[in-house]
Amino acid sequence: MSTIRLAVIIGSTREGRRADVVAGWFVKQVEQRAEFDVEVVDLAEPLLGERHPNGSTPELDRFNERIAEADAFVVVTPEYNHGYPASLKFAVDSCYYGWQAKPVGFVSYGGISGGLRAVEQLRQVFAELHAVSVRDTVSFHNVFGAFDSQGVPHSSDEVNTAAKTMLDQVQWWSETLRDGRAKRPYNS
């Protein structure tokens, strides 16, 4: 079985974001697993530039290619005002077919809820795009106090276990859905 092309999507574009710390930790978790080939897709990189006559941009075209090439996704998202960021909504809505019949996992962060309200909203959006969200997530509550100065979570055992569980599910779904797409193309 070939490696799973996992796109880790960083959903926050705010200055001073904690996404770099959270995503940095998560990517290290993925890199310990030989079954994944990870690519970071940071939405802080512009998705818009000069528009073509058809309404697309070179940046948006490249984003769509990266999504189409991936076998699976993990979205790293904050929770802003009980929801997920507009930058993430724009990115998700800018692509349709690339998400289909592929699994999506979530790493969330925020205040007391740890970003879980954002994840619940994203599950509905990805279901509409014919993606499969995995059950287990990783969440960081009160994120500004969740990591030490080296980017290591204070609750390493718990979140490392959560990441392993979620990645196990992403692996299973990735392999199963990839086999399914190979046998019969997915038509929405």
C-alpha positions, -999 to 999 in steps of 0.1 A, spaced: 0 0 0 14 34 -9 16 62 16 -13 84 23 -10 120 11 -22 139 41 -29 177 37 -28 195 70 -48 227 65 -40 256 88 -73 275 90 -63 307 108 -48 337 91 -48 361 121 -16 378 132 -4 364 165 -23 332 158 -17 300 178 -21 279 147 16 278 141 22 262 175 -7 238 173 0 228 137 37 225 144 30 200 172 5 181 151 28 178 120 55 163 143 30 137 154 22 128 117 59 127 108 64 99 132 41 77 111 55 61 80 21 56 64 16 93 59 33 118 36 23 152 50 19 185 32 11 217 51 -15 239 34 -13 273 53 -42 296 45 -21 325 55 -6 321 20 -28 342 -2 -55 323 -22 -64 354 -42 -44 373 -67 -52 387 -101 -84 371 -114 -85 353 -147 -115 360 -170 -131 328 -157 -130 341 -121 -102 319 -108 -67 330 -97 -34 311 -101 -33 308 -62 -68 294 -61 -60 270 -89 -30 257 -71 -50 253 -39 -76 232 -57 -47 211 -72 -33 205 -37 -67 194 -24 -73 171 -54 -39 155 -49 -45 147 -12 -59 114 0 -70 128 33 -71 161 53 -67 173 88 -80 208 95 -63 228 122 -89 253 133 -94 279 160 -128 288 173 -137 324 168 -171 336 182 -184 300 184 -175 293 148 -146 288 124 -126 315 106 -138 331 74 -105 322 57 -113 286 62 -149 289 50 -136 306 18 -110 279 12 -133 250 18 -160 266 -5 -135 273 -32 -130 236 -39 -157 210 -45 -146 178 -61 -112 176 -44 -128 169 -10 -151 141 -22 -149 106 -9 -119 115 13 -116 116 51 -112 148 72 -99 149 108 -98 179 130 -74 195 155 -91 224 172 -82 250 197 -97 279 215 -109 290 249 -129 268 273 -145 248 245 -112 240 228 -127 248 193 -152 220 194 -181 242 183 -161 251 152 -155 214 145 -192 206 148 -200 233 121 -172 220 99 -186 185 100 -218 197 84 -200 216 57 -177 187 48 -207 163 48 -223 185 21 -190 182 1 -192 144 3 -162 141 26 -162 118 56 -153 133 89 -136 110 114 -152 107 148 -123 115 171 -106 149 173 -78 166 191 -87 198 209 -67 223 230 -87 241 256 -74 275 268 -48 273 241 -27 302 253 -17 282 284 -17 248 267 19 247 254 53 254 269 78 278 254 91 249 232 57 242 217 52 210 237 17 206 251 14 205 289 -10 175 286 13 156 261 1 121 270 -35 130 265 -32 149 233 -6 125 218 -31 96 225 -59 117 209 -37 124 178 -29 87 175 -65 77 177 -76 103 152 -47 94 128 -56 57 130 -91 66 119 -79 89 91 -56 60 79 -84 35 79 -108 58 60 -81 69 36 -72 34 26 -108 23 24 -120 52 4 -89 52 -19 -96 16 -27 -132 24 -33 -124 53 -56 -100 30 -75 -127 4 -80 -154 28 -89 -151 65 -94 -172 85 -69 -201 104 -85 -219 130 -65 
